[in-house]
Amino acid sequence: MAQVEKIQEEIRSLSYSEFVRLRDWIIEQDWNEWDKQIEKDITSGKLDFLIKEAKKEKKEGKLKEL
């Protein structure tokens, strides 16, 4: 049995409160990984096109106030 299947089996045996704690922890880990990836993309310049696009739309008067 693969490791993921073993973990899934263990998760099924958790009480609801234990499951909620685990779920919340996994969500937090996922957000942390997302933040790391965004930071990496910003640093590498991968998202620079968004800045250029926003500046262009501002110049053209296409941006709306939030």
CHARMM-style PDB file with segment names, atoms N, HN, CA, C and O in Angstrom:
ATOM      1  N   MET     1       0.863  -1.186   0.000  1.00  0.00      PROA
ATOM      2  CA  MET     1       0.000   0.000   0.000  1.00  0.00      PROA
ATOM      3  C   MET     1       0.902   1.239   0.000  1.00  0.00      PROA
ATOM      4  O   MET     1       1.852   1.322   0.779  1.00  0.00      PROA
ATOM      5  N   ALA     2       0.603   2.183  -0.863  1.00  0.00      PROA
ATOM      6  HN  ALA     2      -0.169   2.115  -1.496  1.00  0.00      PROA
ATOM      7  CA  ALA     2       1.382   3.415  -0.958  1.00  0.00      PROA
ATOM      8  C   ALA     2       1.169   4.277   0.273  1.00  0.00      PROA
ATOM      9  O   ALA     2       0.181   4.131   0.992  1.00  0.00      PROA
ATOM     10  N   GLN     3       2.103   5.168   0.499  1.00  0.00      PROA
ATOM     11  HN  GLN     3       2.906   5.286  -0.085  1.00  0.00      PROA
ATOM     12  CA  GLN     3       2.051   6.016   1.687  1.00  0.00      PROA
ATOM     13  C   GLN     3       0.769   6.851   1.745  1.00  0.00      PROA
ATOM     14  O   GLN     3       0.165   6.982   2.810  1.00  0.00      PROA
ATOM     15  N   VAL     4       0.355   7.408   0.622  1.00  0.00      PROA
ATOM     16  HN  VAL     4       0.845   7.302  -0.243  1.00  0.00      PROA
ATOM     17  CA  VAL     4      -0.855   8.242   0.608  1.00  0.00      PROA
ATOM     18  C   VAL     4      -2.078   7.425   1.017  1.00  0.00      PROA
ATOM     19  O   VAL     4      -2.914   7.900   1.785  1.00  0.00      PROA
ATOM     20  N   GLU     5      -2.182   6.219   0.515  1.00  0.00      PROA
ATOM     21  HN  GLU     5      -1.502   5.834  -0.109  1.00  0.00      PROA
ATOM     22  CA  GLU     5      -3.320   5.370   0.876  1.00  0.00      PROA
ATOM     23  C   GLU     5      -3.302   5.058   2.374  1.00  0.00      PROA
ATOM     24  O   GLU     5      -4.357   5.018   3.008  1.00  0.00      PROA
ATOM     25  N   LYS     6      -2.129   4.839   2.938  1.00  0.00      PROA
ATOM     26  HN  LYS     6      -1.273   4.871   2.424  1.00  0.00      PROA
ATOM     27  CA  LYS     6      -2.028   4.596   4.383  1.00  0.00      PROA
ATOM     28  C   LYS     6      -2.502   5.816   5.165  1.00  0.00      PROA
ATOM     29  O   LYS     6      -3.228   5.692   6.151  1.00  0.00      PROA
ATOM     30  N   ILE     7      -2.083   6.989   4.716  1.00  0.00      PROA
ATOM     31  HN  ILE     7      -1.492   7.090   3.915  1.00  0.00      PROA
ATOM     32  CA  ILE     7      -2.500   8.230   5.386  1.00  0.00      PROA
ATOM     33  C   ILE     7      -4.004   8.410   5.264  1.00  0.00      PROA
ATOM     34  O   ILE     7      -4.666   8.791   6.229  1.00  0.00      PROA
ATOM     35  N   GLN     8      -4.544   8.140   4.090  1.00  0.00      PROA
ATOM     36  HN  GLN     8      -4.007   7.830   3.306  1.00  0.00      PROA
ATOM     37  CA  GLN     8      -5.989   8.265   3.897  1.00  0.00      PROA
ATOM     38  C   GLN     8      -6.740   7.332   4.845  1.00  0.00      PROA
ATOM     39  O   GLN     8      -7.758   7.712   5.424  1.00  0.00      PROA
ATOM     40  N   GLU     9      -6.244   6.142   4.994  1.00  0.00      PROA
ATOM     41  HN  GLU     9      -5.417   5.834   4.524  1.00  0.00      PROA
ATOM     42  CA  GLU     9      -6.865   5.179   5.893  1.00  0.00      PROA
ATOM     43  C   GLU     9      -6.837   5.694   7.333  1.00  0.00      PROA
ATOM     44  O   GLU     9      -7.826   5.586   8.058  1.00  0.00      PROA
ATOM     45  N   GLU    10      -5.717   6.244   7.733  1.00  0.00      PROA
ATOM     46  HN  GLU    10      -4.913   6.332   7.145  1.00  0.00      PROA
ATOM     47  CA  GLU    10      -5.602   6.803   9.081  1.00  0.00      PROA
ATOM     48  C   GLU    10      -6.555   7.988   9.271  1.00  0.00      PROA
ATOM     49  O   GLU    10      -7.168   8.135  10.329  1.00  0.00      PROA
ATOM     50  N   ILE    11      -6.673   8.812   8.261  1.00  0.00      PROA
ATOM     51  HN  ILE    11      -6.175   8.693   7.402  1.00  0.00      PROA
ATOM     52  CA  ILE    11      -7.566   9.972   8.341  1.00  0.00      PROA
ATOM     53  C   ILE    11      -9.007   9.522   8.542  1.00  0.00      PROA
ATOM     54  O   ILE    11      -9.745  10.125   9.321  1.00  0.00      PROA
ATOM     55  N   ARG    12      -9.404   8.477   7.851  1.00  0.00      PROA
ATOM     56  HN  ARG    12      -8.804   7.987   7.218  1.00  0.00      PROA
ATOM     57  CA  ARG    12     -10.771   7.960   7.999  1.00  0.00      PROA
ATOM     58  C   ARG    12     -11.065   7.498   9.425  1.00  0.00      PROA
ATOM     59  O   ARG    12     -12.221   7.470   9.845  1.00  0.00      PROA
ATOM     60  N   SER    13     -10.033   7.142  10.156  1.00  0.00      PROA
ATOM     61  HN  SER    13      -9.094   7.165   9.815  1.00  0.00      PROA
ATOM     62  CA  SER    13     -10.244   6.649  11.522  1.00  0.00      PROA
ATOM     63  C   SER    13     -10.263   7.767  12.562  1.00  0.00      PROA
ATOM     64  O   SER    13     -10.512   7.509  13.739  1.00  0.00      PROA
ATOM     65  N   LEU    14     -10.003   9.009  12.141  1.00  0.00      PROA
ATOM     66  HN  LEU    14      -9.801   9.219  11.184  1.00  0.00      PROA
ATOM     67  CA  LEU    14      -9.983  10.129  13.084  1.00  0.00      PROA
ATOM     68  C   LEU    14     -11.394  10.492  13.552  1.00  0.00      PROA
ATOM     69  O   LEU    14     -12.376  10.298  12.835  1.00  0.00      PROA
ATOM     70  N   SER    15     -11.464  11.017  14.757  1.00  0.00      PROA
ATOM     71  HN  SER    15     -10.666  11.175  15.339  1.00  0.00      PROA
ATOM     72  CA  SER    15     -12.732  11.595  15.210  1.00  0.00      PROA
ATOM     73  C   SER    15     -12.958  12.881  14.420  1.00  0.00      PROA
ATOM     74  O   SER    15     -12.043  13.381  13.767  1.00  0.00      PROA
ATOM     75  N   TYR    16     -14.157  13.403  14.479  1.00  0.00      PROA
ATOM     76  HN  TYR    16     -14.900  12.996  15.009  1.00  0.00      PROA
ATOM     77  CA  TYR    16     -14.445  14.615  13.720  1.00  0.00      PROA
ATOM     78  C   TYR    16     -13.565  15.770  14.180  1.00  0.00      PROA
ATOM     79  O   TYR    16     -13.043  16.511  13.347  1.00  0.00      PROA
ATOM     80  N   SER    17     -13.390  15.939  15.484  1.00  0.00      PROA
ATOM     81  HN  SER    17     -13.814  15.338  16.161  1.00  0.00      PROA
ATOM     82  CA  SER    17     -12.571  17.051  15.981  1.00  0.00      PROA
ATOM     83  C   SER    17     -11.111  16.890  15.558  1.00  0.00      PROA
ATOM     84  O   SER    17     -10.449  17.879  15.245  1.00  0.00      PROA
ATOM     85  N   GLU    18     -10.609  15.672  15.545  1.00  0.00      PROA
ATOM     86  HN  GLU    18     -11.147  14.868  15.799  1.00  0.00      PROA
ATOM     87  CA  GLU    18      -9.242  15.433  15.072  1.00  0.00      PROA
ATOM     88  C   GLU    18      -9.132  15.734  13.572  1.00  0.00      PROA
ATOM     89  O   GLU    18      -8.146  16.302  13.101  1.00  0.00      PROA
ATOM     90  N   PHE    19     -10.165  15.338  12.848  1.00  0.00      PROA
ATOM     91  HN  PHE    19     -10.965  14.877  13.230  1.00  0.00      PROA
ATOM     92  CA  PHE    19     -10.184  15.603  11.408  1.00  0.00      PROA
ATOM     93  C   PHE    19     -10.165  17.106  11.137  1.00  0.00      PROA
ATOM     94  O   PHE    19      -9.451  17.564  10.245  1.00  0.00      PROA
ATOM     95  N   VAL    20     -10.941  17.870  11.894  1.00  0.00      PROA
ATOM     96  HN  VAL    20     -11.521  17.498  12.618  1.00  0.00      PROA
ATOM     97  CA  VAL    20     -10.992  19.322  11.717  1.00  0.00      PROA
ATOM     98  C   VAL    20      -9.622  19.935  11.987  1.00  0.00      PROA
ATOM     99  O   VAL    20      -9.175  20.803  11.238  1.00  0.00      PROA
ATOM    100  N   ARG    21      -8.957  19.493  13.043  1.00  0.00      PROA
ATOM    101  HN  ARG    21      -9.320  18.787  13.651  1.00  0.00      PROA
ATOM    102  CA  ARG    21      -7.614  19.993  13.347  1.00  0.00      PROA
ATOM    103  C   ARG    21      -6.653  19.694  12.202  1.00  0.00      PROA
ATOM    104  O   ARG    21      -5.875  20.557  11.797  1.00  0.00      PROA
ATOM    105  N   LEU    22      -6.708  18.483  11.690  1.00  0.00      PROA
ATOM    106  HN  LEU    22      -7.340  17.782  12.019  1.00  0.00      PROA
ATOM    107  CA  LEU    22      -5.836  18.088  10.584  1.00  0.00      PROA
ATOM    108  C   LEU    22      -6.154  18.903   9.337  1.00  0.00      PROA
ATOM    109  O   LEU    22      -5.248  19.406   8.671  1.00  0.00      PROA
ATOM    110  N   ARG    23      -7.426  19.032   9.024  1.00  0.00      PROA
ATOM    111  HN  ARG    23      -8.161  18.623   9.564  1.00  0.00      PROA
ATOM    112  CA  ARG    23      -7.855  19.803   7.851  1.00  0.00      PROA
ATOM    113  C   ARG    23      -7.346  21.237   7.935  1.00  0.00      PROA
ATOM    114  O   ARG    23      -6.816  21.772   6.961  1.00  0.00      PROA
ATOM    115  N   ASP    24      -7.508  21.856   9.104  1.00  0.00      PROA
ATOM    116  HN  ASP    24      -7.938  21.421   9.895  1.00  0.00      PROA
ATOM    117  CA  ASP    24      -7.054  23.233   9.279  1.00  0.00      PROA
ATOM    118  C   ASP    24      -5.541  23.339   9.131  1.00  0.00      PROA
ATOM    119  O   ASP    24      -5.036  24.312   8.571  1.00  0.00      PROA
ATOM    120  N   TRP    25      -4.825  22.352   9.626  1.00  0.00      PROA
ATOM    121  HN  TRP    25      -5.235  21.562  10.082  1.00  0.00      PROA
ATOM    122  CA  TRP    25      -3.365  22.342   9.504  1.00  0.00      PROA
ATOM    123  C   TRP    25      -2.961  22.206   8.035  1.00  0.00      PROA
ATOM    124  O   TRP    25      -2.053  22.897   7.573  1.00  0.00      PROA
ATOM    125  N   ILE    26      -3.628  21.322   7.308  1.00  0.00      PROA
ATOM    126  HN  ILE    26      -4.365  20.760   7.684  1.00  0.00      PROA
ATOM    127  CA  ILE    26      -3.311  21.126   5.892  1.00  0.00      PROA
ATOM    128  C   ILE    26      -3.606  22.397   5.100  1.00  0.00      PROA
ATOM    129  O   ILE    26      -2.823  22.777   4.230  1.00  0.00      PROA
ATOM    130  N   ILE    27      -4.704  23.042   5.383  1.00  0.00      PROA
ATOM    131  HN  ILE    27      -5.340  22.732   6.090  1.00  0.00      PROA
ATOM    132  CA  ILE    27      -5.038  24.295   4.698  1.00  0.00      PROA
ATOM    133  C   ILE    27      -3.965  25.342   4.966  1.00  0.00      PROA
ATOM    134  O   ILE    27      -3.540  26.047   4.051  1.00  0.00      PROA
ATOM    135  N   GLU    28      -3.529  25.444   6.211  1.00  0.00      PROA
ATOM    136  HN  GLU    28      -3.874  24.871   6.954  1.00  0.00      PROA
ATOM    137  CA  GLU    28      -2.474  26.403   6.560  1.00  0.00      PROA
ATOM    138  C   GLU    28      -1.174  26.084   5.818  1.00  0.00      PROA
ATOM    139  O   GLU    28      -0.496  26.990   5.335  1.00  0.00      PROA
ATOM    140  N   GLN    29      -0.832  24.810   5.728  1.00  0.00      PROA
ATOM    141  HN  GLN    29      -1.383  24.074   6.120  1.00  0.00      PROA
ATOM    142  CA  GLN    29       0.373  24.405   4.992  1.00  0.00      PROA
ATOM    143  C   GLN    29       0.243  24.767   3.518  1.00  0.00      PROA
ATOM    144  O   GLN    29       1.199  25.233   2.898  1.00  0.00      PROA
ATOM    145  N   ASP    30      -0.935  24.553   2.967  1.00  0.00      PROA
ATOM    146  HN  ASP    30      -1.712  24.174   3.471  1.00  0.00      PROA
ATOM    147  CA  ASP    30      -1.172  24.870   1.567  1.00  0.00      PROA
ATOM    148  C   ASP    30      -1.006  26.365   1.317  1.00  0.00      PROA
ATOM    149  O   ASP    30      -0.375  26.752   0.334  1.00  0.00      PROA
ATOM    150  N   TRP    31      -1.556  27.210   2.179  1.00  0.00      PROA
ATOM    151  HN  TRP    31      -2.069  26.895   2.978  1.00  0.00      PROA
ATOM    152  CA  TRP    31      -1.412  28.663   2.040  1.00  0.00      PROA
ATOM    153  C   TRP    31       0.044  29.080   2.160  1.00  0.00      PROA
ATOM    154  O   TRP    31       0.494  29.970   1.438  1.00  0.00      PROA
ATOM    155  N   ASN    32       0.792  28.444   3.068  1.00  0.00      PROA
ATOM    156  HN  ASN    32       0.427  27.721   3.654  1.00  0.00      PROA
ATOM    157  CA  ASN    32       2.210  28.765   3.217  1.00  0.00      PROA
ATOM    158  C   ASN    32       2.977  28.442   1.940  1.00  0.00      PROA
ATOM    159  O   ASN    32       3.839  29.213   1.520  1.00  0.00      PROA
ATOM    160  N   GLU    33       2.667  27.312   1.328  1.00  0.00      PROA
ATOM    161  HN  GLU    33       1.966  26.686   1.670  1.00  0.00      PROA
ATOM    162  CA  GLU    33       3.315  26.950   0.068  1.00  0.00      PROA
ATOM    163  C   GLU    33       2.934  27.921  -1.050  1.00  0.00      PROA
ATOM    164  O   GLU    33       3.770  28.283  -1.879  1.00  0.00      PROA
ATOM    165  N   TRP    34       1.679  28.334  -1.066  1.00  0.00      PROA
ATOM    166  HN  TRP    34       1.000  28.040  -0.393  1.00  0.00      PROA
ATOM    167  CA  TRP    34       1.207  29.310  -2.051  1.00  0.00      PROA
ATOM    168  C   TRP    34       1.988  30.619  -1.894  1.00  0.00      PROA
ATOM    169  O   TRP    34       2.456  31.194  -2.876  1.00  0.00      PROA
ATOM    170  N   ASP    35       2.122  31.081  -0.643  1.00  0.00      PROA
ATOM    171  HN  ASP    35       1.742  30.614   0.155  1.00  0.00      PROA
ATOM    172  CA  ASP    35       2.861  32.312  -0.374  1.00  0.00      PROA
ATOM    173  C   ASP    35       4.306  32.205  -0.854  1.00  0.00      PROA
ATOM    174  O   ASP    35       4.836  33.143  -1.450  1.00  0.00      PROA
ATOM    175  N   LYS    36       4.942  31.066  -0.597  1.00  0.00      PROA
ATOM    176  HN  LYS    36       4.512  30.304  -0.113  1.00  0.00      PROA
ATOM    177  CA  LYS    36       6.327  30.869  -1.045  1.00  0.00      PROA
ATOM    178  C   LYS    36       6.415  30.929  -2.567  1.00  0.00      PROA
ATOM    179  O   LYS    36       7.343  31.529  -3.110  1.00  0.00      PROA
ATOM    180  N   GLN    37       5.459  30.315  -3.257  1.00  0.00      PROA
ATOM    181  HN  GLN    37       4.706  29.828  -2.816  1.00  0.00      PROA
ATOM    182  CA  GLN    37       5.470  30.309  -4.718  1.00  0.00      PROA
ATOM    183  C   GLN    37       5.251  31.709  -5.273  1.00  0.00      PROA
ATOM    184  O   GLN    37       5.920  32.111  -6.224  1.00  0.00      PROA
ATOM    185  N   ILE    38       4.321  32.451  -4.689  1.00  0.00      PROA
ATOM    186  HN  ILE    38       3.777  32.124  -3.917  1.00  0.00      PROA
ATOM    187  CA  ILE    38       4.065  33.825  -5.140  1.00  0.00      PROA
ATOM    188  C   ILE    38       5.322  34.671  -4.949  1.00  0.00      PROA
ATOM    189  O   ILE    38       5.702  35.427  -5.843  1.00  0.00      PROA
ATOM    190  N   GLU    39       5.968  34.548  -3.790  1.00  0.00      PROA
ATOM    191  HN  GLU    39       5.660  33.933  -3.064  1.00  0.00      PROA
ATOM    192  CA  GLU    39       7.181  35.296  -3.519  1.00  0.00      PROA
ATOM    193  C   GLU    39       8.271  34.950  -4.541  1.00  0.00      PROA
ATOM    194  O   GLU    39       8.976  35.832  -5.031  1.00  0.00      PROA
ATOM    195  N   LYS    40       8.396  33.672  -4.852  1.00  0.00      PROA
ATOM    196  HN  LYS    40       7.823  32.956  -4.454  1.00  0.00      PROA
ATOM    197  CA  LYS    40       9.375  33.218  -5.847  1.00  0.00      PROA
ATOM    198  C   LYS    40       9.055  33.817  -7.221  1.00  0.00      PROA
ATOM    199  O   LYS    40       9.951  34.280  -7.927  1.00  0.00      PROA
ATOM    200  N   ASP    41       7.777  33.803  -7.590  1.00  0.00      PROA
ATOM    201  HN  ASP    41       7.049  33.427  -7.017  1.00  0.00      PROA
ATOM    202  CA  ASP    41       7.361  34.347  -8.884  1.00  0.00      PROA
ATOM    203  C   ASP    41       7.594  35.852  -8.956  1.00  0.00      PROA
ATOM    204  O   ASP    41       7.985  36.368 -10.003  1.00  0.00      PROA
ATOM    205  N   ILE    42       7.358  36.557  -7.857  1.00  0.00      PROA
ATOM    206  HN  ILE    42       7.040  36.138  -7.006  1.00  0.00      PROA
ATOM    207  CA  ILE    42       7.589  38.008  -7.816  1.00  0.00      PROA
ATOM    208  C   ILE    42       9.076  38.294  -7.974  1.00  0.00      PROA
ATOM    209  O   ILE    42       9.475  39.136  -8.778  1.00  0.00      PROA
ATOM    210  N   THR    43       9.888  37.586  -7.202  1.00  0.00      PROA
ATOM    211  HN  THR    43       9.563  36.901  -6.549  1.00  0.00      PROA
ATOM    212  CA  THR    43      11.336  37.799  -7.230  1.00  0.00      PROA
ATOM    213  C   THR    43      11.921  37.502  -8.603  1.00  0.00      PROA
ATOM    214  O   THR    43      12.832  38.198  -9.053  1.00  0.00      PROA
ATOM    215  N   SER    44      11.413  36.488  -9.262  1.00  0.00      PROA
ATOM    216  HN  SER    44      10.673  35.922  -8.897  1.00  0.00      PROA
ATOM    217  CA  SER    44      11.947  36.100 -10.572  1.00  0.00      PROA
ATOM    218  C   SER    44      11.451  36.992 -11.700  1.00  0.00      PROA
ATOM    219  O   SER    44      11.944  36.906 -12.825  1.00  0.00      PROA
ATOM    220  N   GLY    45      10.471  37.853 -11.402  1.00  0.00      PROA
ATOM    221  HN  GLY    45      10.070  37.923 -10.489  1.00  0.00      PROA
ATOM    222  CA  GLY    45       9.926  38.725 -12.442  1.00  0.00      PROA
ATOM    223  C   GLY    45       8.806  38.092 -13.238  1.00  0.00      PROA
ATOM    224  O   GLY    45       8.310  38.681 -14.199  1.00  0.00      PROA
ATOM    225  N   LYS    46       8.407  36.901 -12.845  1.00  0.00      PROA
ATOM    226  HN  LYS    46       8.810  36.423 -12.064  1.00  0.00      PROA
ATOM    227  CA  LYS    46       7.378  36.168 -13.585  1.00  0.00      PROA
ATOM    228  C   LYS    46       6.038  36.909 -13.628  1.00  0.00      PROA
ATOM    229  O   LYS    46       5.235  36.695 -14.537  1.00  0.00      PROA
ATOM    230  N   LEU    47       5.798  37.785 -12.635  1.00  0.00      PROA
ATOM    231  HN  LEU    47       6.450  37.958 -11.897  1.00  0.00      PROA
ATOM    232  CA  LEU    47       4.519  38.498 -12.568  1.00  0.00      PROA
ATOM    233  C   LEU    47       4.609  39.946 -13.025  1.00  0.00      PROA
ATOM    234  O   LEU    47       3.646  40.702 -12.891  1.00  0.00      PROA
ATOM    235  N   ASP    48       5.760  40.339 -13.566  1.00  0.00      PROA
ATOM    236  HN  ASP    48       6.542  39.725 -13.676  1.00  0.00      PROA
ATOM    237  CA  ASP    48       5.946  41.722 -14.011  1.00  0.00      PROA
ATOM    238  C   ASP    48       4.918  42.136 -15.059  1.00  0.00      PROA
ATOM    239  O   ASP    48       4.553  43.308 -15.156  1.00  0.00      PROA
ATOM    240  N   PHE    49       4.460  41.174 -15.835  1.00  0.00      PROA
ATOM    241  HN  PHE    49       4.756  40.222 -15.757  1.00  0.00      PROA
ATOM    242  CA  PHE    49       3.465  41.503 -16.867  1.00  0.00      PROA
ATOM    243  C   PHE    49       2.191  42.086 -16.250  1.00  0.00      PROA
ATOM    244  O   PHE    49       1.495  42.869 -16.895  1.00  0.00      PROA
ATOM    245  N   LEU    50       1.883  41.709 -15.008  1.00  0.00      PROA
ATOM    246  HN  LEU    50       2.449  41.073 -14.484  1.00  0.00      PROA
ATOM    247  CA  LEU    50       0.691  42.250 -14.346  1.00  0.00      PROA
ATOM    248  C   LEU    50       0.853  43.745 -14.052  1.00  0.00      PROA
ATOM    249  O   LEU    50      -0.093  44.519 -14.193  1.00  0.00      PROA
ATOM    250  N   ILE    51       2.048  44.136 -13.646  1.00  0.00      PROA
ATOM    251  HN  ILE    51       2.817  43.508 -13.531  1.00  0.00      PROA
ATOM    252  CA  ILE    51       2.321  45.553 -13.383  1.00  0.00      PROA
ATOM    253  C   ILE    51       2.202  46.345 -14.681  1.00  0.00      PROA
ATOM    254  O   ILE    51       1.573  47.403 -14.717  1.00  0.00      PROA
ATOM    255  N   LYS    52       2.807  45.830 -15.736  1.00  0.00      PROA
ATOM    256  HN  LYS    52       3.318  44.971 -15.706  1.00  0.00      PROA
ATOM    257  CA  LYS    52       2.739  46.508 -17.036  1.00  0.00      PROA
ATOM    258  C   LYS    52       1.297  46.647 -17.506  1.00  0.00      PROA
ATOM    259  O   LYS    52       0.894  47.695 -18.009  1.00  0.00      PROA
ATOM    260  N   GLU    53       0.534  45.584 -17.337  1.00  0.00      PROA
ATOM    261  HN  GLU    53       0.862  44.733 -16.928  1.00  0.00      PROA
ATOM    262  CA  GLU    53      -0.867  45.605 -17.763  1.00  0.00      PROA
ATOM    263  C   GLU    53      -1.668  46.624 -16.957  1.00  0.00      PROA
ATOM    264  O   GLU    53      -2.488  47.351 -17.517  1.00  0.00      PROA
ATOM    265  N   ALA    54      -1.437  46.679 -15.659  1.00  0.00      PROA
ATOM    266  HN  ALA    54      -0.770  46.088 -15.204  1.00  0.00      PROA
ATOM    267  CA  ALA    54      -2.156  47.634 -14.806  1.00  0.00      PROA
ATOM    268  C   ALA    54      -1.788  49.068 -15.155  1.00  0.00      PROA
ATOM    269  O   ALA    54      -2.657  49.938 -15.205  1.00  0.00      PROA
ATOM    270  N   LYS    55      -0.508  49.320 -15.397  1.00  0.00      PROA
ATOM    271  HN  LYS    55       0.198  48.613 -15.357  1.00  0.00      PROA
ATOM    272  CA  LYS    55      -0.077  50.673 -15.766  1.00  0.00      PROA
ATOM    273  C   LYS    55      -0.696  51.092 -17.100  1.00  0.00      PROA
ATOM    274  O   LYS    55      -1.110  52.240 -17.264  1.00  0.00      PROA
ATOM    275  N   LYS    56      -0.755  50.161 -18.046  1.00  0.00      PROA
ATOM    276  HN  LYS    56      -0.418  49.229 -17.913  1.00  0.00      PROA
ATOM    277  CA  LYS    56      -1.344  50.451 -19.355  1.00  0.00      PROA
ATOM    278  C   LYS    56      -2.828  50.787 -19.204  1.00  0.00      PROA
ATOM    279  O   LYS    56      -3.315  51.756 -19.787  1.00  0.00      PROA
ATOM    280  N   GLU    57      -3.540  49.980 -18.421  1.00  0.00      PROA
ATOM    281  HN  GLU    57      -3.144  49.193 -17.948  1.00  0.00      PROA
ATOM    282  CA  GLU    57      -4.976  50.223 -18.240  1.00  0.00      PROA
ATOM    283  C   GLU    57      -5.229  51.515 -17.473  1.00  0.00      PROA
ATOM    284  O   GLU    57      -6.218  52.203 -17.723  1.00  0.00      PROA
ATOM    285  N   LYS    58      -4.341  51.845 -16.545  1.00  0.00      PROA
ATOM    286  HN  LYS    58      -3.537  51.286 -16.342  1.00  0.00      PROA
ATOM    287  CA  LYS    58      -4.489  53.114 -15.817  1.00  0.00      PROA
ATOM    288  C   LYS    58      -4.313  54.275 -16.784  1.00  0.00      PROA
ATOM    289  O   LYS    58      -5.085  55.234 -16.768  1.00  0.00      PROA
ATOM    290  N   LYS    59      -3.291  54.179 -17.624  1.00  0.00      PROA
ATOM    291  HN  LYS    59      -2.664  53.401 -17.637  1.00  0.00      PROA
ATOM    292  CA  LYS    59      -3.032  55.233 -18.611  1.00  0.00      PROA
ATOM    293  C   LYS    59      -4.217  55.399 -19.552  1.00  0.00      PROA
ATOM    294  O   LYS    59      -4.534  56.514 -19.967  1.00  0.00      PROA
ATOM    295  N   GLU    60      -4.871  54.294 -19.889  1.00  0.00      PROA
ATOM    296  HN  GLU    60      -4.613  53.388 -19.552  1.00  0.00      PROA
ATOM    297  CA  GLU    60      -6.025  54.331 -20.798  1.00  0.00      PROA
ATOM    298  C   GLU    60      -7.330  54.661 -20.074  1.00  0.00      PROA
ATOM    299  O   GLU    60      -8.383  54.748 -20.706  1.00  0.00      PROA
ATOM    300  N   GLY    61      -7.268  54.843 -18.756  1.00  0.00      PROA
ATOM    301  HN  GLY    61      -6.413  54.772 -18.243  1.00  0.00      PROA
ATOM    302  CA  GLY    61      -8.454  55.184 -17.987  1.00  0.00      PROA
ATOM    303  C   GLY    61      -9.431  54.031 -17.812  1.00  0.00      PROA
ATOM    304  O   GLY    61     -10.629  54.253 -17.640  1.00  0.00      PROA
ATOM    305  N   LYS    62      -8.928  52.803 -17.856  1.00  0.00      PROA
ATOM    306  HN  LYS    62      -7.954  52.623 -17.996  1.00  0.00      PROA
ATOM    307  CA  LYS    62      -9.784  51.632 -17.744  1.00  0.00      PROA
ATOM    308  C   LYS    62      -9.881  51.064 -16.327  1.00  0.00      PROA
ATOM    309  O   LYS    62     -10.645  50.129 -16.087  1.00  0.00      PROA
ATOM    310  N   LEU    63      -9.125  51.613 -15.404  1.00  0.00      PROA
ATOM    311  HN  LEU    63      -8.504  52.373 -15.599  1.00  0.00      PROA
ATOM    312  CA  LEU    63      -9.157  51.102 -14.031  1.00  0.00      PROA
ATOM    313  C   LEU    63     -10.318  51.706 -13.260  1.00  0.00      PROA
ATOM    314  O   LEU    63     -10.675  52.866 -13.466  1.00  0.00      PROA
ATOM    315  N   LYS    64     -10.905  50.913 -12.373  1.00  0.00      PROA
ATOM    316  HN  LYS    64     -10.615  49.971 -12.206  1.00  0.00      PROA
ATOM    317  CA  LYS    64     -12.003  51.391 -11.542  1.00  0.00      PROA
ATOM    318  C   LYS    64     -11.513  51.490 -10.102  1.00  0.00      PROA
ATOM    319  O   LYS    64     -10.707  50.672  -9.657  1.00  0.00      PROA
ATOM    320  N   GLU    65     -11.995  52.479  -9.386  1.00  0.00      PROA
ATOM    321  HN  GLU    65     -12.649  53.143  -9.747  1.00  0.00      PROA
ATOM    322  CA  GLU    65     -11.666  52.624  -7.962  1.00  0.00      PROA
ATOM    323  C   GLU    65     -12.337  51.511  -7.177  1.00  0.00      PROA
ATOM    324  O   GLU    65     -13.478  51.141  -7.456  1.00  0.00      PROA
ATOM    325  N   LEU    66     -11.630  50.988  -6.204  1.00  0.00      PROA
ATOM    326  HN  LEU    66     -10.704  51.289  -5.977  1.00  0.00      PROA
ATOM    327  CA  LEU    66     -12.203  49.938  -5.351  1.00  0.00      PROA
ATOM    328  C   LEU    66     -12.902  50.531  -4.163  1.00  0.00      PROA
ATOM    329  OT1 LEU    66     -13.444  49.798  -3.336  1.00  0.00      PROA
TER     330      LEU     66
END
